[in-house]
C-alpha cells in the first residue's frame, strides 16, 4: 500500500524534476517508509513512489522497481495471491530476487503482458513503463479499492494516487466541476463520472487499464476481464481462502469492528485460522478497533459480544461533536473532496487509534452488504423478482417474515410507487420529485438523478458493486486509512473468486424468511455470537450527525456566514439557507435538511482548503 505519481512533460527540453518531487511530497502520508523517484531524461518522463512497507520490508523491494533494464514499476496495493503466482512463474523459468508482491506483479506483466490482470487477486493501481515499446501501462483493480487519477493538458500528462498531487502540475489550473458539485449537493452522490469535483481531473474507472504511447502522446482506456477458475465447495471455504490470503503480511494486522455481521465474520474467521495455524501477522495477538459515542446509535454493546467470544484486545475510540468540528478541515484536505457525512470522521478516528497501536493493516467488512444483500433497498427488487417469476407462495412467505428484515412493508410500497412514477414522462413527475427533495428547495439549478429499476436481485447487487455506490465507500476508506499510513484490506470488495461464487448463489439464499445476508449468516453461524448472527436491524457505520450538529450549531452557521461568498457557482440560495439554518439545527432529530446543510458547509470548507473559491472583489 503506497502512493504513486507520474509525469510526462510534452514540451520542455528537460524534465521538471522539482514538479515530480512536489507531487511525491503530497503523497508522503501514504508511504512513510521510503521515497523513490526515477527520471527518464530522453522521454521527459518521471515516476515517483512513496512506500508503506508491508511485504518484504527490505530495501530490495523499494520502488520504482526495475526488471531487465526495460520495465519500471510503481505500484499501490497488494497482490494477495503473489505466492501462488510466484510459484507458477518460477516453474516457467523466471528468476526472482526479492520476496515482494511488487516483483511478482512486474514479472507477471513481463510474462503475460496485459492479460496479467486476469491472474491477480488483490487491490491495485500501478504503472509500468516499458522502455523498449515506449509505453506506460496503468491499471486499476476491478471495483476501485485503490485510486488512480490522471490529468492531460497540452503540456503535461500526469497521474497520481490522490488529486492533491496533480494540483502541483503547472499547466493544470484547478477549477470546480459544476456537474459534480450539483450532483453532490442535490443528490448526495460523488464521482459518478470519470471527471470528478475538479474540472479536467479524471479517474481511471475500476476494472480498466490505460495505455499511453510516449512517442505519439496519446492514450487509450479499455476494460479487462477476470477469468480465473476458483471452485469452492461452499461459501465458508471461499471466505476462509479470501481471509487467509489477506492475512499475508510482514507487519501486524488489526480489525475494524462494528456491531455488524460483516466485520464480526472477518474477525471470527481470522481467529479460527489463528487457532489452527501460525499466522505471522497475528503473532502478537489480535486487536479490534471500534468507534464509540454517547448516543442511541452507539454499537459498542454489539461489538463487545464478539470481543467476549474471541477474547481479542479491544480499543474503543470515542468520537464526539467537538472532535468532528476540530477535524473537519483536515479530513476534507485528505479526502480531496467535500464530505458526504460525518461517518467519515468516525472512520478516520478508528484509523488514528490503530496507528497509535502501531498497527499497519486493518481488515474491514466494507462490501459485505453489496455482496450478500444487506441493505433494505434490495428487498423491493427481490420481492418484484419473485412476483415476475410467478413464485407467489415464496413471495407471500417473504412478505410475512419482513419483521426479520432491516425494512418494512411501508418502505417497499413506497419504492414500488417511485418505480411506477419514474415510468411516467418527466414533465408529469418533475414537480412531485422536486417537492419531495429538500435540497432542491435551496438549489437554483440541479438535475434529478434518473431512477434505476431492477427486476433481478443479483443485477441490483452488481450495479451497487460496479457502479458508484461501493466505489464511493471504498474511496472514503482509502483516504481515511492512508491519512494515518494504514493499509485497509476489504475481502468482501476485492476477493474476486468470492464475489464470483456469491454471484452464482440463488437470490432465495441471499434473502430468506426475511433475513438479509442469509448465506453469510449460515456460513459463519458456528463461529459467531448468535445475537450477531441473527441480528435484525441494520445501522451501517452510524454516527449521531444530527445530534452533533445540534450541539455545535453555531459552528455551522458561522461557516455559512463566513464562506458563502467563496462559492463560484452560486447555485445555492445561501441567504435562504442562512435564514432557515437556526430552525434546521434547532433539534436533535435527523432530517434531509440537516444532511443538506452539512454537505453545503463541507463544500464551502473544501473551496477554502483548495483555494477554489471566488477572489474578494478588491483582489
C-alpha positions in Angstrom: 0.0 0.0 0.0 1.6 3.2 -1.1 1.4 6.4 -3.1 2.3 6.6 -6.8 2.7 9.5 -9.2 4.0 10.0 -12.7 4.6 12.9 -15.1 5.3 13.4 -18.8 6.4 16.8 -20.0 5.4 17.1 -23.6 7.2 20.3 -24.5 10.1 21.2 -22.2 13.7 20.4 -23.3 14.5 19.0 -19.8 12.3 17.1 -17.4 11.0 19.3 -14.4 12.2 17.0 -11.6 11.1 19.6 -9.0 7.5 19.2 -10.1 7.5 15.5 -9.6 9.2 15.9 -6.2 6.3 18.2 -5.2 3.8 15.6 -6.4 5.5 12.9 -4.4 5.7 15.1 -1.3 1.9 15.5 -1.4 1.6 11.7 -1.1 4.1 11.3 1.8 1.4 10.2 4.3 0.6 7.2 2.0 4.1 5.9 2.3 6.3 7.0 5.2 8.8 4.0 4.9 10.5 5.1 1.7 10.5 7.6 -1.2 11.8 6.7 -4.7 11.9 8.7 -7.9 13.2 7.9 -11.3 13.5 10.3 -14.3 13.9 9.1 -17.9 15.5 12.2 -19.5 15.2 11.1 -23.1 11.4 10.6 -22.8 11.0 13.6 -20.4 9.2 11.2 -18.1 9.4 10.6 -14.4 7.9 8.1 -11.9 7.6 8.6 -8.1 6.7 6.2 -5.3 6.0 6.6 -1.6 6.4 3.2 0.2 4.3 1.8 3.1 6.3 -1.4 3.7 4.0 -4.4 4.1 5.5 -7.4 2.4 9.3 -7.8 2.2 10.5 -4.9 4.4 14.0 -4.9 2.9 15.4 -2.2 0.6 15.4 -4.7 -2.2 11.6 -4.2 -2.5 11.8 -0.4 -2.9 10.3 1.3 -5.9 10.5 2.4 -8.6 11.4 -1.3 -9.3 13.2 -2.4 -12.5 13.3 -5.6 -14.5 15.9 -6.3 -17.2 16.6 -2.6 -17.6 13.4 -2.5 -19.6 10.4 -2.4 -17.3 10.0 0.1 -14.4 7.1 -0.3 -11.9 5.4 2.0 -9.4 2.6 0.1 -7.5 0.0 0.9 -4.9 -1.9 -2.0 -3.4 -1.4 -5.7 -2.6 -1.4 -8.9 -4.8 -2.7 -11.4 -2.2 -2.0 -14.5 -4.4 1.6 -13.5 -5.1 2.9 -16.7 -3.5 0.9 -18.8 -5.9 1.8 -16.7 -8.9 5.5 -16.7 -7.9 5.5 -20.5 -7.7 3.9 -20.8 -11.2 6.2 -18.2 -12.8 9.3 -19.7 -11.2 8.2 -23.0 -12.8 8.3 -21.2 -16.1 11.9 -20.2 -15.6 11.5 -16.7 -14.2 14.0 -15.7 -11.5 13.1 -13.6 -8.5 15.4 -11.5 -6.4 13.0 -10.3 -3.7 10.2 -11.7 -1.5 7.8 -8.9 -2.6 4.5 -9.0 -4.3 5.6 -6.0 -6.4 8.2 -8.0 -8.1 5.7 -10.8 -8.8 3.4 -8.2 -10.4 6.3 -6.9 -12.6 7.3 -10.4 -13.6 3.7 -11.3 -14.3 3.4 -8.3 -16.7 6.7 -9.4 -18.4 5.3 -12.9 -18.8 1.7 -12.4 -19.7 1.5 -8.7 -20.9 -1.8 -7.0 -20.5 -3.5 -10.3 -19.6 -1.6 -10.5 -16.4 -4.6 -8.6 -14.9 -6.7 -11.8 -15.3 -4.4 -13.6 -12.8 -4.4 -11.2 -10.0 -6.2 -11.5 -6.7 -5.9 -8.2 -4.8 -6.3 -4.5 -4.9 -4.1 -2.3 -7.1 -3.3 0.7 -9.1 0.0 0.7 -10.8 2.0 2.0 -13.8 4.7 0.1 -15.7 7.0 2.0 -18.1 8.2 -0.2 -21.0 11.3 1.5 -22.3 11.5 -0.8 -25.3 7.9 -0.1 -26.5 7.9 3.4 -25.1 4.5 2.9 -23.4 3.0 3.4 -19.9 0.7 0.6 -18.9 -1.6 1.6 -16.0 -4.3 -0.4 -14.4 -6.9 -0.3 -11.5 -8.5 -3.2 -9.6 -12.0 -4.4 -10.6 -14.0 -2.4 -8.0 -11.8 0.6 -7.4 -10.3 -0.2 -4.0 -7.2 1.6 -4.9 -7.4 5.1 -6.5 -5.9 6.3 -9.8 -6.4 9.9 -11.1 -4.9 11.5 -14.2 -4.8 14.8 -16.0 -3.9 15.5 -19.6 -3.1 19.1 -20.7 -1.4 20.3 -23.9 1.9 20.5 -21.9 1.7 17.5 -19.5 0.3 14.1 -18.8 0.3 13.2 -15.1 -1.2 10.6 -12.8 -1.3 10.1 -9.0 -3.0 8.2 -6.2 -4.6 11.4 -4.9 -5.9 14.5 -6.6 -3.9 16.9 -4.5 -0.7 15.6 -6.1 -2.0 16.5 -9.6 -2.6 20.1 -8.4 1.2 20.5 -8.5 1.4 20.3 -12.3 2.0 23.8 -13.5 -0.1 23.6 -16.7 -3.2 22.5 -14.8 -5.3 25.2 -13.3 -7.7 24.0 -10.7 -11.4 24.7 -11.2 -14.6 23.3 -9.8 -16.7 21.0 -12.0 -20.3 22.3 -11.8 -21.9 19.0 -12.8 -20.1 17.2 -9.9 -21.0 19.9 -7.4 -24.7 19.9 -8.3 -24.8 16.1 -8.1 -23.2 16.2 -4.7 -25.4 18.9 -3.2 -28.7 17.8 -4.8 -28.3 14.0 -4.8 -25.6 13.2 -2.3 -23.5 11.5 -4.9 -19.8 11.6 -5.5 -17.6 10.6 -8.5 -20.4 9.2 -10.6 -18.5 10.2 -13.7 -14.8 9.9 -14.6 -14.4 13.7 -14.3 -15.0 14.5 -10.7 -15.0 17.6 -8.5 -12.0 19.2 -10.2 -12.6 20.0 -13.8 -10.1 18.3 -16.0 -9.0 15.7 -13.5 -10.3 12.2 -14.3 -10.2 8.8 -12.5 -9.4 5.6 -14.3 -12.5 3.5 -14.0 -12.3 0.4 -11.9 -11.6 -2.7 -14.0 -9.9 -0.7 -16.7 -6.4 -0.2 -17.9 -4.8 2.9 -19.5 -2.1 2.6 -22.2 -0.1 5.7 -23.0 2.2 5.9 -26.0 5.1 8.2 -25.1 6.1 8.7 -28.8 2.7 9.9 -30.1 1.5 11.3 -26.8 -1.8 9.6 -27.0 -3.6 7.1 -24.7 -6.4 4.6 -24.7 -8.6 3.2 -21.9 -10.2 -0.2 -22.1 -11.8 -2.7 -19.7 -10.3 -6.0 -18.8 -11.8 -9.4 -17.7 -11.1 -11.6 -14.7 -11.3 -15.2 -15.8 -9.8 -17.3 -13.1 -11.4 -20.6 -12.2 -11.6 -20.9 -8.4 -14.0 -23.6 -7.5 -15.1 -23.9 -3.9 -17.3 -26.4 -2.2 -19.2 -23.7 -0.2 -19.3 -20.1 0.8 -17.4 -20.7 4.0 -14.5 -22.3 2.1 -14.3 -19.3 -0.2 -14.4 -16.9 2.8 -11.7 -18.8 4.5 -9.4 -18.6 1.5 -10.1 -14.9 1.0 -9.3 -14.0 4.6 -6.3 -16.3 4.8 -4.7 -14.6 1.8 -5.4 -11.2 3.3 -3.6 -12.2 6.5 -0.4 -12.4 4.5 1.9 -9.6 5.7 5.3 -9.0 7.4 3.7 -6.5 9.8 0.9 -6.7 12.4 -2.8 -6.8 11.3 -5.7 -5.4 13.2 -9.5 -5.4 12.7 -12.2 -2.8 12.3 -15.1 -4.0 14.4 -18.6 -2.5 14.4 -21.5 -4.4 15.8 -22.5 -5.9 12.4 -22.3 -9.2 10.7 -19.6 -8.3 8.1 -16.8 -7.1 10.4 -17.7 -9.7 13.0 -17.4 -12.5 10.4 -13.9 -11.4 9.4 -12.7 -11.2 13.0 -14.2 -14.7 13.8 -12.7 -16.3 10.7 -9.3 -14.9 11.4 -9.5 -16.0 15.0 -10.4 -19.6 13.8 -7.5 -19.5 11.3 -5.1 -18.4 14.0 -6.3 -21.2 16.3 -5.4 -23.8 13.6 -2.1 -22.4 12.2 0.6 -19.9 12.9 -0.1 -16.6 11.2 2.9 -14.3 11.3 0.8 -11.1 11.0 -1.2 -12.2 14.1 1.8 -13.5 16.1 1.5 -10.6 18.7 -2.3 -11.2 19.1 -5.4 -9.7 17.6 -6.6 -6.2 18.2 -10.0 -4.9 17.2 -11.0 -1.2 17.0 -14.4 0.3 17.4 -15.7 3.9 17.2 -18.0 4.6 20.1 -20.1 7.6 21.0 -22.8 8.8 23.5 -25.9 8.2 21.5 -28.6 5.6 20.8 -26.7 4.8 17.6 -23.7 3.5 19.5 -22.9 -0.1 18.8 -20.3 -1.0 21.4 -22.6 -3.5 23.1 -22.8 -5.5 19.9 -19.1 -5.3 19.3 -18.5 -6.4 22.9 -20.3 -9.6 22.2 -17.7 -10.6 19.6 -14.8 -9.4 21.8 -16.0 -11.6 24.6 -16.4 -14.5 22.3 -13.0 -14.2 20.6 -11.0 -12.8 23.6 -9.2 -10.2 21.5 -7.7 -7.0 22.6 -10.3 -4.2 22.2 -9.6 -0.5 21.6 -12.6 1.8 21.8 -12.2 5.2 20.1 -14.5 7.9 21.4 -15.9 10.2 18.7 -17.6 13.5 19.6 -19.3 16.5 18.1 -16.3 18.6 19.2 -13.9 16.1 17.6 -15.8 16.4 14.3 -15.6 20.2 14.3 -11.9 20.1 15.1 -11.1 17.5 12.4 -13.3 18.7 9.5 -10.8 20.9 7.6 -8.0 18.3 7.8 -10.4 15.5 6.8 -11.5 17.4 3.7 -7.9 18.0 2.8 -7.0 14.3 3.0 -10.2 13.3 1.2 -9.6 15.8 -1.7 -13.4 16.3 -1.9 -16.2 17.6 0.3 -17.6 15.1 2.9 -21.0 13.5 2.4 -21.5 12.8 6.1 -19.7 12.8 9.5 -19.3 9.0 9.4 -16.0 9.7 7.6 -14.8 11.4 10.8 -15.6 8.3 12.8 -13.9 6.0 10.3 -10.8 8.3 10.3 -10.8 8.2 14.1 -10.6 4.4 14.1 -7.6 4.5 11.8 -5.9 7.0 14.1 -6.5 4.7 17.0 -4.9 1.8 15.1 -1.9 3.9 14.1 -1.5 4.7 17.8 -1.1 1.0 18.5 1.4 0.7 15.6 -0.9 -1.4 13.5 -0.2 -1.0 9.8 -3.0 -3.1 8.3 -6.7 -3.2 9.2 -9.2 -5.8 7.9 -12.6 -4.2 7.2 -16.0 -5.6 6.2 -16.7 -3.0 3.5 -18.5 -4.6 0.6 -20.4 -7.2 2.6 -23.8 -5.6 2.1 -23.2 -5.1 -1.6 -22.2 -8.8 -2.0 -24.7 -10.6 0.3 -27.7 -8.2 0.0 -27.6 -6.3 3.3 -29.4 -3.0 2.5 -33.1 -2.6 2.7 -33.1 -1.2 -0.9 -32.6 -4.7 -2.2 -35.9 -6.0 -0.7 -38.3 -4.3 -3.2 -36.2 -5.7 -6.0 -36.2 -9.3 -4.6 -39.9 -9.3 -4.0 -40.5 -8.0 -7.5 -38.4 -10.8 -8.8 -40.5 -13.3 -7.0 -43.6 -11.9 -8.5 -42.3 -11.7 -12.0 -41.2 -15.3 -11.8 -44.6 -16.4 -10.6 -43.3 -17.6 -7.2 -46.4 -16.4 -5.4 -46.0 -18.8 -2.4 -42.4 -17.7 -1.8 -43.5 -14.0 -2.2 -46.2 -14.5 0.4 -43.7 -16.2 2.8 -41.2 -13.4 2.5 -43.8 -10.7 2.9 -44.9 -12.4 6.2 -41.4 -12.6 7.5 -40.4 -9.0 6.9 -40.2 -8.5 10.7 -36.8 -10.3 10.4 -35.6 -7.8 7.9 -34.0 -4.3 8.1 -37.0 -2.9 6.3 -40.8 -2.9 6.4 -43.8 -3.0 4.1 -44.3 0.8 4.0 -40.8 1.2 2.6 -41.3 -1.4 0.0 -44.6 0.0 -1.2 -43.0 3.5 -1.4 -40.2 2.2 -3.5 -42.6 0.4 -5.9 -44.6 3.6 -6.2 -41.4 5.5 -7.1 -40.6 2.9 -9.7 -44.0 3.4 -11.2 -43.7 7.2 -11.2 -40.4 7.0 -12.9 -42.0 5.3 -15.8 -44.1 8.4 -16.5 -43.0 11.4 -18.6 -40.6 13.7 -16.8 -42.8 16.7 -17.3 -45.5 15.0 -15.3 -43.3 13.9 -12.3 -40.6 16.6 -12.0 -42.7 18.8 -9.8 -43.6 15.9 -7.5 -39.9 14.9 -7.0 -38.8 18.5 -6.5 -41.3 19.0 -3.7 -40.2 15.8 -2.1 -36.4 16.6 -2.3 -35.5 19.1 0.4 -32.2 20.0 -1.3 -33.9 21.4 -4.4 -35.7 24.0 -2.3 -32.3 25.7 -1.9 -30.7 25.0 -5.3 -31.3 27.3 -8.2 -30.4 24.5 -10.7 -29.9 20.8 -10.4 -30.7 17.6 -12.3 -32.7 14.9 -10.7 -31.0 11.5 -11.0 -32.5 9.0 -13.3 -34.1 6.3 -11.3 -32.8 2.8 -11.9 -35.3 0.0 -11.8 -34.3 -3.7 -11.3 -36.2 -6.9 -11.6 -33.3 -9.1 -10.5 -31.6 -9.1 -7.1 -28.3 -10.2 -8.5 -28.4 -7.4 -11.1 -29.2 -4.9 -8.4 -26.3 -6.1 -6.3 -24.0 -6.0 -9.4 -25.0 -2.4 -10.0 -24.1 -1.4 -6.4 -20.7 -3.2 -6.7 -19.7 -2.0 -10.2 -21.3 1.5 -10.1 -20.6 4.5 -7.9 -22.1 3.1 -4.6 -19.4 0.7 -3.5 -16.6 2.7 -5.2 -17.6 5.7 -3.1 -17.4 3.8 0.2 -14.0 2.4 -0.8 -12.6 5.9 -1.6 -13.6 7.2 1.8 -11.9 4.2 3.4 -8.7 4.5 1.4 -8.2 8.2 2.3 -9.1 7.6 5.9 -6.7 4.8 6.3 -3.8 6.3 4.3 -4.2 9.6 6.2 -2.5 7.6 9.0 -0.3 5.4 6.8 -2.5 2.3 7.3 -3.4 -0.3 4.7 -7.1 -1.2 4.7 -8.0 -4.7 3.4 -11.5 -5.4 2.3 -12.1 -9.1 1.4 -15.7 -8.7 0.5 -14.8 -6.0 -2.0 -11.7 -7.4 -3.8 -11.7 -11.2 -3.5 -12.9 -11.8 -7.0 -13.3 -15.6 -6.5 -15.5 -15.0 -3.5 -17.5 -12.4 -5.5 -17.9 -14.8 -8.4 -19.0 -17.6 -6.1 -21.7 -15.4 -4.5 -22.9 -14.2 -7.9 -24.0 -17.8 -8.5 -25.9 -18.1 -5.3 -29.7 -18.2 -5.6 -31.5 -15.0 -4.5 -33.5 -17.2 -2.3 -30.3 -17.9 -0.3 -29.3 -14.2 0.0 -32.7 -13.2 1.4 -34.6 -15.9 3.2 -37.5 -15.8 5.6 -37.0 -12.0 5.8 -33.3 -12.3 6.8 -30.8 -10.2 4.9 -27.4 -11.8 4.1 -28.8 -15.2 4.9 -26.0 -17.0 3.0 -23.4 -15.2 5.1 -25.3 -15.9 8.4 -25.4 -19.6 7.7 -21.8 -19.8 6.5 -20.5 -18.2 9.7 -23.0 -19.1 12.4 -20.8 -21.6 14.1 -18.1 -19.0 14.9 -20.3 -16.0 15.8 -22.2 -15.0 18.8 -25.9 -16.0 18.0 -27.0 -12.4 18.8 -24.8 -11.2 15.9 -25.8 -14.0 13.5 -29.5 -13.2 13.9 -29.4 -9.5 14.5 -32.3 -7.9 12.6 -31.6 -4.2 12.5 -29.1 -2.6 10.1 -27.4 0.6 11.1 -24.3 0.7 8.9 -21.4 2.8 10.0 -23.7 5.1 12.0 -22.9 8.3 13.9 -25.3 10.8 15.6 -24.7 13.5 13.0 -28.0 15.3 13.7 -27.3 15.3 17.4 -23.7 16.6 16.9 -24.9 19.4 14.6 -27.4 20.5 17.1 -24.7 20.6 19.8 -22.4 22.7 17.6 -25.0 24.6 15.6 -23.1 27.9 16.0 -20.1 26.4 14.1 -22.2 25.5 11.1 -24.0 28.9 10.9 -20.6 30.6 11.2 -19.3 28.6 8.2 -22.3 29.7 6.1 -21.8 33.3 7.1 -18.0 33.4 6.6 -17.6 31.3 3.4 -20.8 31.6 1.4 -19.3 34.2 -0.9 -16.5 31.8 -1.9 -18.9 29.8 -4.0 -18.0 30.5 -7.6 -21.2 28.7 -8.9 -23.7 30.3 -6.6 -26.3 27.6 -7.4 -27.3 27.6 -3.7 -29.7 30.2 -2.3 -27.3 30.9 0.6 -29.5 33.6 2.0 -32.5 31.3 2.3 -30.3 28.6 3.8 -28.9 31.0 6.4 -32.4 32.2 7.3 -33.6 28.6 7.8 -30.4 27.3 9.5 -31.4 28.0 13.1 -34.7 26.1 12.6 -32.9 23.2 10.8 -30.3 22.9 13.5 -32.7 23.6 16.4 -33.5 20.0 17.2 -31.5 16.7 17.6 -33.8 15.0 15.1 -32.4 13.6 11.8 -33.7 15.4 8.7 -32.8 15.7 5.0 -32.4 19.4 5.5 -29.7 18.8 8.2 -27.9 16.5 5.8 -28.1 19.0 3.0 -26.7 21.8 5.3 -23.8 19.5 6.3 -22.9 19.0 2.6 -23.1 22.7 1.9 -20.8 23.6 4.8 -18.4 20.8 3.7 -18.5 22.2 0.1 -17.6 25.7 1.4 -14.7 24.4 3.5 -13.4 22.4 0.5 -13.4 25.6 -1.6 -11.4 27.3 1.0 -8.9 24.5 1.7 -8.1 24.0 -2.0 -8.3 27.8 -2.9 -11.1 27.2 -5.4 -13.3 30.0 -4.2 -14.1 33.4 -5.7 -11.5 36.0 -5.0 -12.6 39.0 -3.0 -13.9 41.9 -5.1 -10.9 44.1 -4.2 -8.4 41.4 -5.3 
